[in-house]
Amino acid sequence: MDAVFNPIDFPSIATALDWEIHDLLPPDNSPYSDGTLVDKVVFSLSKPSDAEEVIMGMKDIGYFKKEKSLNDIFEHLYLTENMAEKRKVITELLEKLVSNNVLELNNGKYLA
């Protein structure tokens, strides 16, 4: 899924990935027209290891300081109802994180 991030969100994204803001930007010598010198990393929420990195980043920036329902999390990740495979991966990952005491589950809401 293509996503465009507002530059105002770059600090939060960088923090979640344990990067610096400059890591999100193309190098100074990049030909912005075709991006040939830009290294891109693509995360897929269908891949459990990628999904775990995303969820842990959300935890690290405080997303789970307030209780979040599964639908809140899906909405935050832009996972619509027709994205069943990705939703399944996220659901299974959240169950694993609860069983490993990384997150708590109270009345259907996740909390760190």
N, C-alpha and C positions, 0 to 999 in steps of 0.2 A: 504494500500500500504506500503510495507516495504521501509524504508529509512535508509540510513547510512549517518551520518553527520561527516564531517571532524573535528577533534579536534580543528583546527584553528577557526572554526565557533562557538565553545562553548561559548565564551564571548558574542557574539551577540545573540545567542539563550537564554542564561541565562538572559540577559538584557530584551529581548522581553517578557519573561515569568515572569519578576520581581523575578528571582531566583538568587542564587549564583552558580558559576560553579560546586562546589562540589555537588549540588543538581542533576546534570545531570549524576553523576558518581555513580557506585554501592558502597555500604558501604565497609569499610575496611575488615570486616569479611565475605564478600560475597564469596561463592564458584563460581568463575567465570565460571566454566564449565557448570553449569545448571541454574544459576541465581535465585535460589529459594528464596533468601533473598532480591531480588531487587524488589521494588515496581515500577510498570510501569503504566503510564497514557497514554491512547491512545486517540488521537484527531481524530475525523472524520469530514471531510469537508462536509459530508452529514448532519451533525447535526448543525443547525444554531447557537447555543450557542458556540460550539467549533469553528466554522468558524469565528464567531465574535471575539473570543479571539485571533485567529491567525491573522486576519486582523488588529486588534487593536495593537497587538504586532509589526506587520510590520510598522504601523504608528508610534509607539513609538520609533522605532529604526531609523526612518527617511526614510523609503522606499518611502514614498509619497512626499518627498521634491522636487523631480523632477516628472514631469507629467508621468503617466503610463497609457497605454491603457489597455483595458480589456484583450487583448491577452498577453500583458506584464505580467499582474497579473497571468493569467492562466499558463503561462510558468514558472513564478517564483515558483508557487505552484505545478508544475509538473502535471497539469491537462490537459491530452490529450483530443482530440476530442471525444473519446469514453466514457468519464466520464461526461456525460450530467447531471446527477443528481447533482453532486458536483458543476459543473459549474453554474447550475441554482441557487443553494443555495448561491454561491459567488456573482452572479449577483444581486440577490434580496437583499442580505446584503449590497452590495455597494450602491444600490438605496436607501436603508434605511439610510445609513450613510450620503449620500448626502442630503436627505430630513431633517435629523437632524443636518445639518451643521457641521458634523464631518469631512467630505471630501467635496471637490469642484469637480464639473464636468465641464470641459471646452473643447469644441470641441471633445468630446468623450474620454477625458483623465482625470484621477483622480489625485488630488493634495491635500495635507494637508496644 
